[in-house]
Amino acid sequence: MFTGRRDEIKIDRTASVKVESSWTIIEQFELNQLTRLQANIPDADDLRWCGSLQEYDPVFDRVTSKTDRRITRYDDRDFYYVTTTDDPVIEELATSGEANVFATDAILAHLMAATRSVFPWDIVVQRVNNMVFFDKRDNSDFDLVTVNENASEPPASDDPDSVNHPDRLSLEATMINQNLSQQVVKKNVVKKYEHANPFASDDSVPATGAYRYRKFDLGGGMNLVTRCELHGVSLKNNNENYVATYALNEYDPKLAGAIEWRKKIDSQRGAILANELKNNAHKLAKWTAQALLS
């Protein structure tokens, strides 16, 4: 479990796991230890691709405050947030002895960005014979997108029905990310892989995207297999690049130190991004890690 509290954050949040006094501490890390950790980028091999990828629409690179685009809702599509041990492809790869450590890109990114985390969270680590599986808990908020987690005044409301309650803000941000990932791609399929979406049933409409199962050699006989998610392919200037789509959304421009996006988005994008890096450091670090893993 990681709670990563900041001195300036005064909001009391319930721990994701109640730590019992009877528990034995196996190992603990200080925050300054984690911030100094470094690792060489390991070699990676693609083991399997599943799903399909559509072309990224470059028209979204030219959107301005005067040529804004309303986000389309894709209520007919299914988005999957399957944990490691429930993934049939990972189960197959584990059975064949492909690696000895297994996780998803979301879980790995959460660990990699742990030093920037403020809200409480935890993951489940299971050892089966000589293999280790990193999982998230069922019905947790692990996959919800946080809003202003790192701000000096993060969202707070005692009214669970308030639009500014942290849970409602997270749900809104998550839906924005889901829908935008579908909207920014064209209808033409650029890459259709041999294996279909491993989580979709015959009567479902899976969200556009592909899963890339990658194997990383960590050295010392340790091999990691992770499922990475991609949302499209960019064909700009005849160069083919994979695309992972993430979206920042404006919270409350009336807060102290906030920047009103509509007035500044065309002339001061750098200032807006710098402000978001301060207020959403954990979220942006996770997205960066996921993109690099993929």
ABEGO torsion letter per residue (X at the ends): XBAGBBAABABBBBBABBBBAABBBABBBBAAAAAABBBBBBBBBBABBBEBBBBBBAAAAABBAAABBBBBBBAABBBBBBBAAABAAAAAAAAAGABABBBBAAAAAAAAAAAABABBBBBBBBBBEABBBBBBBBGBAAABBBBGAABABBBBBABAABAABAAAAAAAAAAAAAAAAAAABBABBABBBABBBAABBAABBBBBEBBBBBBBBAEGGBBBBBBBBBABBBABGGBBBBBBBBBBBBBBAABBGBBBAAAAAAABAAAAAAAAAAAAAAAAAAAAAAAAAX
